[in-house]
């Protein structure tokens, strides 16, 4: 599936969810003019798979910036400089995901991607405070 097709599916899902409508593969297909088969072939778990894809893309963007630094080098100011632009860029998607009836859940791979870094950073902050 091309990136444009994925973007159309994502935008269609977000539009439906923002209207407080029930989001189904059938409704996404009808509005996007992309067949259900194409959508299901690329998002095997259907609507939850699309939501997970959106969320993982945001997490990956945050990680791309954050994981360039050693834990001890990241001040709270630098952390905000790294995270806030990404979060602001994706505020619409995040608002819809968290504020709608979309099937959002905390996904295991997300915590695996940043937990070790965050744990080290937390421990580093605690050491510096004592």
C-alpha positions as CSV (number, residue, x, y, z in Angstrom):
1,X,0.0,0.0,0.0
2,X,1.4,3.4,-0.8
3,X,2.0,6.0,1.8
4,X,-0.8,8.1,0.2
5,X,-3.3,5.3,0.6
6,X,-2.4,4.8,4.2
7,X,-2.7,8.5,4.8
8,X,-6.2,8.5,3.2
9,X,-7.3,5.6,5.4
10,X,-5.9,7.3,8.6
11,X,-7.5,10.7,7.7
12,X,-10.8,9.0,7.0
13,X,-10.8,7.1,10.3
14,X,-10.0,10.3,12.2
15,X,-12.7,12.2,10.4
16,X,-15.3,9.6,11.2
17,X,-14.2,9.4,14.8
18,X,-14.2,13.2,15.2
19,X,-17.9,13.2,14.1
20,X,-18.6,10.8,17.0
21,X,-19.7,8.2,14.5
22,X,-19.0,4.5,14.9
23,X,-15.8,3.7,13.1
24,X,-15.9,0.5,11.0
25,X,-13.8,-0.8,8.1
26,X,-17.0,-0.6,6.0
27,X,-17.5,3.1,6.8
28,X,-13.8,3.8,6.1
29,X,-14.1,2.0,2.8
30,X,-17.3,3.8,1.8
31,X,-15.9,7.2,2.5
32,X,-12.3,6.7,1.3
33,X,-13.3,4.7,-1.8
34,X,-10.6,2.1,-0.8
35,X,-11.8,-1.5,-0.8
36,X,-12.3,-3.3,2.5
37,X,-9.9,-6.0,1.3
38,X,-7.1,-3.4,0.7
39,X,-7.7,-1.9,4.1
40,X,-7.7,-5.3,5.8
41,X,-4.7,-6.5,3.9
42,X,-2.7,-3.7,5.3
43,X,-4.2,-3.3,8.7
44,X,-4.8,-7.0,9.7
45,X,-6.6,-6.2,12.9
46,X,-8.9,-3.6,11.3
47,X,-9.7,-0.4,13.2
48,X,-7.5,-1.2,16.2
49,X,-4.6,-1.8,13.8
50,X,-5.1,1.6,12.2
51,X,-5.2,3.3,15.6
52,X,-2.1,1.4,16.7
53,X,-0.3,2.5,13.5
54,X,-1.1,6.2,14.2
55,X,0.0,5.9,17.8
56,X,3.2,4.0,17.0
57,X,4.2,6.6,14.4
58,X,3.9,9.4,17.1
59,X,5.9,7.3,19.5
60,X,8.6,6.6,16.9
61,X,8.9,10.3,16.1
62,X,9.3,11.1,19.8
63,X,11.9,8.2,20.2
64,X,13.8,9.4,17.1
65,X,14.5,12.7,18.9
66,X,14.7,11.5,22.4
67,X,17.0,8.5,22.0
68,X,19.7,10.6,20.4
69,X,20.7,11.8,23.9
70,X,22.2,10.0,26.9
71,X,19.9,10.0,29.8
72,X,22.1,12.1,32.0
73,X,22.4,14.9,29.4
74,X,18.6,15.5,29.2
75,X,17.4,18.4,31.3
76,X,13.7,19.1,31.7
77,X,14.1,22.1,29.4
78,X,15.7,19.9,26.7
79,X,13.0,17.2,27.2
80,X,10.3,19.8,26.6
81,X,12.1,21.1,23.5
82,X,12.2,17.6,22.1
83,X,8.7,16.4,23.0
84,X,6.5,19.5,22.7
85,X,6.9,20.1,19.0
86,X,6.1,16.5,18.2
87,X,3.1,16.4,20.5
88,X,1.9,19.8,19.1
89,X,2.2,18.5,15.5
90,X,0.0,15.5,16.3
91,X,-2.4,17.2,18.7
92,X,-5.4,16.6,16.4
93,X,-4.7,12.9,16.1
94,X,-4.0,12.5,19.8
95,X,-7.2,14.4,20.8
96,X,-9.3,12.2,18.5
97,X,-7.7,9.0,19.7
98,X,-8.0,9.7,23.4
99,X,-11.3,11.6,23.2
100,X,-13.3,9.3,21.0
101,X,-14.7,5.8,21.1
102,X,-11.7,4.4,19.1
103,X,-10.3,1.2,20.5
104,X,-7.2,2.6,22.0
105,X,-5.0,0.6,24.4
106,X,-1.5,0.9,25.7
107,X,0.5,-1.2,23.4
108,X,3.3,-3.4,24.7
109,X,5.9,-2.5,22.1
110,X,5.5,1.2,23.0
111,X,6.7,0.7,26.6
112,X,9.5,-1.6,25.4
113,X,10.8,1.1,23.0
114,X,11.3,3.8,25.6
115,X,11.1,2.2,29.1
116,X,14.8,1.5,29.5
117,X,15.8,5.0,28.5
118,X,13.1,6.5,30.7
119,X,14.1,4.3,33.7
120,X,17.8,5.4,33.3
121,X,16.7,9.0,33.0
122,X,14.5,8.8,36.1
123,X,17.3,7.2,38.1
124,X,19.7,9.9,36.9
125,X,17.3,12.7,38.0
126,X,16.8,11.1,41.4
127,X,20.6,10.9,41.9
128,X,21.0,14.5,41.0
129,X,18.2,15.5,43.4
130,X,19.7,13.8,46.4
